[in-house]
């Protein structure tokens, strides 16, 4: 049993409509309601075995092993999905330019969005002389 005095818990359910964090996208958040309590889902992760873990806080009542849990409300970040699409466009654009750079890191979280590549570009190609950026890059 997990009661509402618990600070932060991880709850496993057999099937979940919550999207876990992955692929540079943040997880869904929301609520799970069970017969005896309610869980605020702050993030969702997946174990190496593929099991969804719903991390959050019990805010009403308690959760018991074997309770039928029903999602009450899921918040999906449309921004994360749009940023993920934008990252794919950037990768496709580099391929169209004939560059086959491997992606070394990516994040599609609003406010932290980026795609990083392992490139073969020289500093001169990134900041051509006379562009004004060449001096800024050197300081």
C-alpha positions in Angstrom: 0.0 0.0 0.0 1.1 3.5 -0.8 -0.6 6.3 1.2 -0.7 10.0 0.7 2.0 10.6 3.3 4.5 9.2 0.7 6.6 11.9 -0.8 7.4 10.6 -4.2 6.5 7.1 -5.6 6.9 5.1 -8.8 3.8 3.1 -9.8 3.9 0.3 -12.4 0.7 -0.5 -14.4 0.2 -3.3 -17.0 -0.9 -1.0 -19.8 -0.4 2.8 -19.9 -1.6 5.5 -22.3 1.1 7.8 -20.8 4.0 8.5 -23.2 7.3 7.9 -21.4 10.3 10.3 -21.7 12.4 9.3 -24.6 13.7 10.3 -28.0 14.4 13.7 -26.7 10.7 14.3 -25.8 9.4 14.9 -22.3 6.9 12.4 -20.8 3.2 12.9 -20.4 2.0 14.2 -17.1 -1.4 14.0 -15.5 -3.4 11.9 -13.0 -4.2 8.2 -12.4 -7.3 7.4 -10.4 -7.7 4.2 -8.5 -10.6 3.0 -6.3 -8.9 4.2 -3.1 -6.7 7.1 -4.2 -5.3 9.4 -6.8 -1.8 9.8 -8.1 -0.4 13.0 -9.7 1.9 11.7 -12.5 4.9 14.1 -12.8 6.9 12.0 -15.3 6.9 8.6 -16.9 9.9 6.5 -17.6 10.5 3.0 -19.1 12.7 0.3 -17.6 15.1 -1.7 -19.8 12.4 -4.4 -19.8 9.9 -1.9 -21.2 7.8 -1.5 -18.1 6.2 2.0 -17.7 6.9 3.6 -14.4 4.7 6.5 -13.4 6.6 8.8 -11.0 4.5 11.1 -8.9 2.8 11.8 -5.6 -0.3 10.3 -4.0 -2.5 13.3 -3.4 -5.8 11.7 -2.3 -6.3 8.4 -0.3 -3.9 5.6 -1.0 -2.9 3.2 -3.8 -2.9 -0.5 -3.2 -1.1 -3.3 -5.1 -3.7 -4.8 -7.4 -5.9 -1.7 -7.6 -7.4 -1.1 -11.0 -5.9 2.2 -12.1 -7.6 4.4 -14.6 -6.0 7.4 -16.3 -8.1 10.4 -15.3 -6.2 13.2 -17.2 -3.2 13.2 -19.4 -1.3 16.4 -20.4 0.7 16.1 -23.5 3.0 18.8 -24.6 2.2 19.7 -28.2 5.4 21.8 -28.1 7.5 18.7 -27.5 5.9 17.0 -30.5 6.5 20.0 -32.7 10.1 20.4 -31.6 10.6 16.7 -32.3 9.4 17.2 -35.8 11.6 20.3 -36.2 14.6 18.2 -35.1 13.8 15.7 -37.8 13.6 18.4 -40.4 17.0 19.7 -39.3 18.4 16.1 -39.7 16.8 15.7 -43.1 18.1 19.1 -44.2 21.7 18.2 -43.4 21.3 14.9 -45.3 19.9 16.9 -48.3 23.1 19.0 -48.2 25.1 15.8 -48.5 26.2 15.7 -44.9 25.8 12.4 -43.1 26.6 13.6 -39.6 25.7 11.4 -36.7 23.5 13.0 -34.1 25.3 13.1 -30.8 22.6 14.6 -28.6 19.1 15.9 -29.0 16.5 17.5 -26.8 12.9 18.4 -27.7 12.0 19.9 -24.4 10.6 23.4 -24.7 13.3 25.9 -23.7 16.1 23.3 -24.1 15.6 22.2 -27.7 18.7 21.3 -29.7 20.2 18.9 -32.1 24.0 18.3 -31.9 26.0 16.6 -34.6 29.5 15.1 -34.8 30.7 17.2 -37.8 33.7 17.4 -40.0 33.3 21.2 -40.4 36.3 23.4 -39.8 36.1 26.6 -37.7 36.4 28.6 -40.9 33.3 26.9 -42.4 31.3 27.5 -39.2 32.4 31.1 -38.8 33.7 32.5 -42.1 36.2 35.4 -41.9 34.5 38.7 -42.1 31.2 37.4 -40.9 31.6 39.2 -37.5 31.0 35.8 -35.8 34.6 34.7 -36.3 35.8 37.2 -33.8 33.1 36.4 -31.3 33.9 32.7 -31.5 37.5 33.3 -30.8 36.9 35.4 -27.6 
